[in-house]
Amino acid sequence: MKRFACIVGARPNFMKMAPILHAFKKYEDAQPVLIHTGQHYDKNLSDVFFDELNIRKPDLFLGVGSGTHAEQTAKVMVALEKVFMEAAANLKPFHRLVVVGDVNSTLAATLAAAKLQIPVAHVEAGLRSFDRSMPEEVNRIVTDSLSDLLLVSEPQGVANLKAEGQPDSKIRLVGNVMIDTLLAQVEKARQRSILSDLGLRSGEYCVVTLHRPSNVDQQESLQSLVDVLRRVSEALPVVFPIHPRTRERLQGFGLLEPLESAPHVVLQEPLGYNDFLSLTSQARVIVTDSGGLQEESTALLIPCLTMRENTERPITVTEGTSTLCGSSAAVLEQYLEQVIQGTYKHGQCPALWDGHAAERIVDALLQAT
């Protein structure tokens, strides 16, 4: 029996791990052990995803909680080292670690496994923004350098890994596992009542998510974004599920009240996956600084205005529906006007974003282990 330690810790991980766990079910000689680090512990950012994505409860919950990047990474490393060593002592060693994405839990689990000589497979390997001021970029680079199986979602990821000296023998282009979850859930999500609950009509509103420091940590730039959203909402209602960090900044800068008072801006707490997918899959346009939403909007062929200077997912710009707006409220407003006028570009869904990436991932895991 081959045992795989499958690590999740934060919201994006759950959508990526869910189809992998389902794909494992057809192999009797494989045992995936689901380990939740507890990096995100808010119910809407964690527990609800297990219910909505039909993932079994974690086999282990480490409960590391919040903290600085160093604190979180260290806590996960210490906790997982104990898990790995106890498993080996009980003659149930893990044959491979499986990590997804680029959060602190991904990096920490990889470091702990590598030091104990447990092989590591990284799902979403090779993504690069080439901006090391982003903590996720550091996590991606280190994780890939320590992994012996690099499972890649788009061709540019393969090129990036080869440029870094990774051999072909480690690299597999498997497609985008996040889209597996999207395609499996989207019809169910669209049956939910959230649009009618919020007084919205399909294709006639904008969804906004913002949380990165470059957009929310400076009062002047956040003020400009709030002003644009208020103006645009007069022509296209705006739904804004507010990340806890962003709410804190809005309150601190005195910008929450102007949004709350705008008649066509709807503010929400963070939503469960299916309610959020119901919103995004029926939106006219998405404004975000999230990596995952760039991918999902491309698969759904919905315009996505990405509030970042760069992206580790370039195919969403070159083939898909995303446009980089930097942190410029003026550029954002220009593209929102294109969407409203019907002149915004069209995109296409990339190859291998077909709902079967998890099957290819599990096949690669078993062949390599």
N, C-alpha and C positions, 0 to 999 in steps of 0.2 A: 504494500500500500504506500503510495507516494503522498506525503503530507505537504500541503502548501499553506504558509502563513500569509493570509490576505489582509492587508492593513487598510483601514479607513480611519479618518479623524476629523474631517471637515466636510461641509455640505457638498462641494463638487465631487468628493471621493465616492459618495454613495451612489450617484447616478452612473458612475463609471464602473463600480464594482458589481452592481446589481446584475447586469447581464452576464458577467463573467461567472458569478456564482451559479446562475441558471444553466449556463453552458457546461459547467462541471458535472451536472446531474446525470448526464448520459454515460459517464465513465465510472465504473464500479471500483477501479483500482486507484482512484484519486480521492483524496480527502482534503477539501479546502477548509481551513480553520479561520473563521472570521474574527479579527481582533480590532476592536474599536478603541482608539487611544483616548477618546474623550476631549480632543482638542477643541471641538465645538460642543457645547453642552446645552445651549438654549434649545428648547423643545422644537421650535420651528426651524432650527438650523441643524437638527440632528434626529431626534427620536421619530418624528413624524415621517421622515423619509423611509425608515425601515417598514413602516406600515404601508405607505402608499406605493412603494416599489416592490412590495411583496418579498422583502429580504427577511430571512430568519433573524431572530435576535442574535446579537454577537455571542460567540463562544466565550470571549473574554472582553471585559470592559476595564480599561486602565484608569480612566477618570483623571487625566493629567490636568485638565482645565486650562485657564488662560495664563498669561504671563508674557514676558518679553520673548523675542525670538530665541535667545539663548536659553532662557528658563524652560520654555516649552520643549525645545529640542533635547535638552539635557534630561528632563523628566521622562520623555518618551524613551530615550536611549536606556536609562536606568531600568525602567519598568520592563521593556522588551528584552533586555539582556537576561533578566531573571526568568522570563517566560521561555526564552530559547534554551537556556541552560537547564532549567527544570525538565523541559521536554526531552532533552538529550539524556539527562540522568535517569528518566523513567523509561528509557528505551523507545521513546516516541519522537525521535528527532524530526525537525522540519527539513525536507529535501530542498525547498526553495522558498524564498520570500517573494511575494508579489505586491508591488506598490504601484499606485496610480497617481498621475498628476504631479503637483509641485508644491504642496503645502509642507509645513514644518514636520508633520508626522511622516511624510514620504522620505524626507532627508534623514530624519532621526532613525527610522526603521532600517534604512539602507546602511547607515553607519554601524548600527548595532549588529546587523547580520554580517556585514563584511568583516568585522573584527573577529567574528566567530566562524568565519569561513563558510557561511551559508550562502549559496548562489542567489543572486538577485535578478528578477525580471522587472523592468520598468515599462509600464504602459503609458503611452504618450511621450516616449523618448524622442529626443532630437529637436523639440520645440525650442526656439531661441528668439528672444527679443533683442539681444545684443545690448541690453541695458542692465548693467549690474547694480544699478541703484534699486532695482526691484528685487526684493527678497526671494521671490519665486524663481528668478533667473539663476541666482546662486544655488538654490535647491536643485534646479534642473541639471545644471552643469555637474555638480558633485554627484548626484544620483546616477547620472549616465556614466560618469567615469568609473563608478564602482560596480556597475551592473554588467552581467555577462550575457544578458538577453535583452535586446533593445527593440521594443514593440512600438512601431511608428504609425502615426495617424495620417500623415500627408507626405508627398514626395520631398518637399523642402527639408523635412526632418531627416530623411535619409542623407540628403546632400550635406546637411550640417554635421551629422555624425561622421561622415567620411572625411570631411574637411578637418575634423578634430582627430583623425587618425584611427577611428574605430574600424575594425575589419568587417568585411561583408558577412563573415560567419556569425557575427553577433546580431545582425540587423534583420528585422522582418517588417515589411510594410503590410500592416494588417487592417488598416482603416480606422475609423473613429468610433470607439465604443460608446461615447456619449450619445451618438446618434442612434445606436441600438435602443437605448432607453427612451429617447424621444419618440421614435417610430412606434415602439411598443405601447406607449402611454398616451399619444396625442389624441386619438379618437375618444378614449375614456375621459381625458381631461376636458375636452370640448363639451362634454355632457354636463359638466358641473355648472352651478348656478351663479358663479361669481360675476359674470357680465351683467346679468339682470339684477343681481343684488346691488351692483354699483351704478346701475342706470346707464350702461354702455351698450353700444351696438358693434357687432363684429366688423372689423376693417375701418373703424371710425374713431380711433383713439391712439395715443402714443403711450408706450410703457418706458419708464425711466428707472435705471438702477445706477447708483454712484456710490463708491466707497473708497477709492484710492486717494492717498494723501495729495497727489498732484491736483485733484479736483476739489477736495473738500477741506483741506487743512488751512488754506489761505482765504481770509475773509473776502478780499477783493474778487478773486476768481469765482468763489462760490456765490457771491452776490450777483455777479454777471450771469452765471448759469441760472440762478433763480429768476432773474429778470426776464431771460429768454423764455424759460418755461411758462412764466405767467403770460407773456405776450402770445406765445404760440397756442396756449390753451384756449384762447378766444376763437381760434379757427379749428383746433383739434384738441379735444379733451386730453388731459395728461393724468396718467395713473402712476404713482410714485411709491412703491413699497420701500420703506426707508430702513436701510441697514442701521443697527444700533449705533455704530460709530458715526455715521452721517447725521443721525438725529442729534447726537451730542454736539456736533459742530454747528448744525443749524441753530440749535438753541443757544449755544454760546455766542454766536455772532448776531443774534437777534433776527434771524432769517426764517424761523419756523412760522411765526405769525403771518408774514406776508404770503407764504404758501398756503397756510390754512384758510386764509381769508379770500383767496382767489376762487371764484365760483366754479371754475371748470378744471381745477386741480384736485385730484382725489389722493389723499395720503393714506397709506396702509402700513401696518406692521409687516415684518417679513412673513411670507406666505409659504405654505406647504408646496411640495413639488407640483402636484396636479393642479391646484388653483393657479399657481404661477404660470405653468405651461398653458393653461386655458387662456390666461391673459396674453402671454407673448405670442402664442400660435395664431391668435385672431387679431393682433394689433396691425395698425397701418404702418407703424414705424417703431423701432426700439432705439433708445438712447442709453448707452451703457459704457462702463469701463471694465466689464467682466470678460474674461477670456471665453468661458463656456457659452455665453450668449452670442458671441460673434459666430460660433460654430452652429448653434441651434438656429439662429436667424437665417444663416446661409442654407441650411438644410430645408428650412421652411419657405425660402425665397422671399423673406420679409426684409425690407431695408433696415440696416443697422448702422447707426452713427456712433462710432467708437471714440470715446473721449480719452484718447491716448496718443502719444507721439509715435509709438511703435507697437508692433504686435508680434507675438511668437507664433501666430497662426496666419501667415501671409496669404494662404490660399483663400481665406475668407474675403480678402481684398481683391486679389488678382482674378479669382474665378467667381467668388461669392458676392454677397449683397452688402458687405461692410465697407465703410469709408472711414479712414482715420481723420479725426478732427483736432487732434492735439488736445490742449486744454482751452481752446479758443471758443468762447461763447458766440462770437461773431461768425466763425466758420460753421458752428453748429446751426445757427439760425439760418444761414445761407442754404445748407442742405435740407433742413426741415422745410424750407419754402419750396425746394425742388420736389420733395415728397408730396406736399400739399398740392402743388401744381401738376403732378403726374409726370415730371421730367427727370426724376431720379433714375439712375442706371438700373439695368436688370442683371441678374446673376444666375448661376447654375450650381447644382449640388455636385461636389467633387466625386470622383471615382472612389469606390470602396466605402463610401458613407451610405451603406445599403442596408443596415440593420443586422449584419452578420459578422461584424468585427469580433465579437466575443467568441464565436465559434473558431475563428482563425487564431485568436489569442490562446485559447485553451489547447488547441492542436499544437501550437508552437511550444507551449509550456510542457506538455507531455513528451514531445519529441526531444526536448532539450534536457529533460530531467531524468 
